């Protein structure tokens, strides 16, 4: 009589099915009981035809109400098992009690009322079999108790009609029980199939939300989790922090050792980040590529958040031991906090990304918390972006020039073209503001083209021994259409392309390197020189330097500041100068502002320098005067 416990899903399904059918069974039982009781009221005692049926009615009504209530509740497997076992026991008790009542009522009345009792027992047991079809043990118990007593009792009467009825009931119930077994097996198989389908669906859902490489949740899972945590934080008045992690130096490792090594490195990064999930308040995911993110629930104060982010940065700076060797990378993190600096799902992510962008520009390998200052910058940048998109770039953009000087002769050998923008709406806007905004918005190429035309037009008036240096954005090299447009401008300018140096920054390597390489090859075929700007700031590898037809490198000014007082900077510049000589590349040192820095560069063997020590950026009209002054021996001597 006990219900098996080896299939929790089947137990729950049986409970759901029984809870729908039991109220109907009790209704049929009561309706049939009162029908028999009414036909016997003129023959049988009151207690037998009214009192006992009333007691039955109360008990059945209570049980029916219980099942109606249970139908609205999804029980756990253990509760379902207890309910089904209780139904088994009650089914046997009710079958015995109702059978005994029927036999007690049988002696009263005429042949018609006695036939009614036989009909009542037969039809009621059939209804019970139907209603208990999803609980086999109870159906068999009721059938055995009622039919066993029914057959024995009516056969004992010796009445042929009752004996025939008993035989018919046995055959009908046997057929019904056979059908019940088939239906139950189909029911059990259907539940099993549903369970397998659900398990497969759950596994597919898990895989759909999992990054297969690192084992961390993926971008989809991150945004789902962020949305859930944000709603909870809003309801409970808690703080929530979002951090975006970008790996610094990953691409050179990937390019140098290959993608398989890069994948192993990302897996190792995922393992280190997972170690921070032990507290349960941090949720890490991989957004894609070398970008990860985290959600910090119940975030502490800003200082505590930054401290936790700095721990992550420190963990990523620890060398990674791979089969190819020891690999050094770092991670920059941008953070935003709800509700202090962001109030919506989109703001949390976008402002963390904004903090990351600015953090990487200022100092890589550290965490940057989005602040009210950044908020003001967002509004400023948004205004700049909208104004740029509506600007008359040909009329509003201008070019100024800063000399690149041969340290040995103290004469200008080249001029770098630098962008200036005077907006009728915003006034003069610093290139340190509008160039990054244009790059971030993907519209920097629309600035490059008019600036290049202006610079080439001015340079056509220079002496033939002066070169022009012009900066290109990574966006200018990322598509064949962009580079063809630049080639067309150069060819139409009338300026000798062999006197043109095009500067690219190391950030170009973070994009499509193959396309960048094709673009540079095309410019070199045109005769242009290619300078790698801001060399040493973290993106390029020696493999890439060898792969590109470079003619010059430019040492970033961050290494030149206080060069004579900072041993680390001194060694870096010394190494970079040696590297350029070994690779047969010219080398420009930018940002030279003091005579002490210049003296140190001379000592190290530097040849070309650029900086405010020689001259600030000048309008085109002043270049001729500057050249004339420097061509005077006395002026040249004083400049040195």
Buried (B, 14 or more C-beta within 10 A) or exposed (E): EEBEEEBBBBBBBBBBBBBBBBBBBBBBBBEBBBEBBEBBBEBBBEEBBBEBBEEBBEBBBEBBEBBEEBBEEEBEBEBBBBBBBEBBEBBBEBBBBBBEBBBBBBEBBEEEBBBBBBBBBBEBBBBBBBBBBBBBBBBBBBBBBBBEBBBEBBEEBEBEEBBEBBEEBBEBBEEBBEEBBEEBEEBBEEBBEEBEEEEEEEEEEEEEBBBEBBEBBBBBBBBEBBEEBBEEBBEEEBBBBBBBBBBBBBBBBBBBBEEEBBEBBBBBBBEBBBEBEEEEBBBBBBBEBBBBBBBBBBBBEBEEBBEBBEEBBEBBEEEBEBEBEEBEBBBBBBBBBBBBBBEEBEBBBBBBBBBBBBBBEEEBBBBBBBBEEBBEBBEBBEBBBEBBEEBEBEEBBBBBBBBBBEBEEBBBBBBBBBBBBEBEEBEEBEBEBBBBBBBEBEBBBBBBBBBBBBBBBBBEEBEEEBBBBBBBBBBBBBBEEBBEBBBEBBEEBEBBBEBBBBBBBBBBBBBBBEBBBEBBBBBBEBEBBBBBBBBBBBBBBEEBBEBBEBBBBBBBBBBBBBBBEBEEBBEBBBEBBEBBEEEEBBBBBBBBBBEEBBEBBBEBEBBBBBBEBBBEBBEBEEBEEBBEBBEEEEBBEEBB
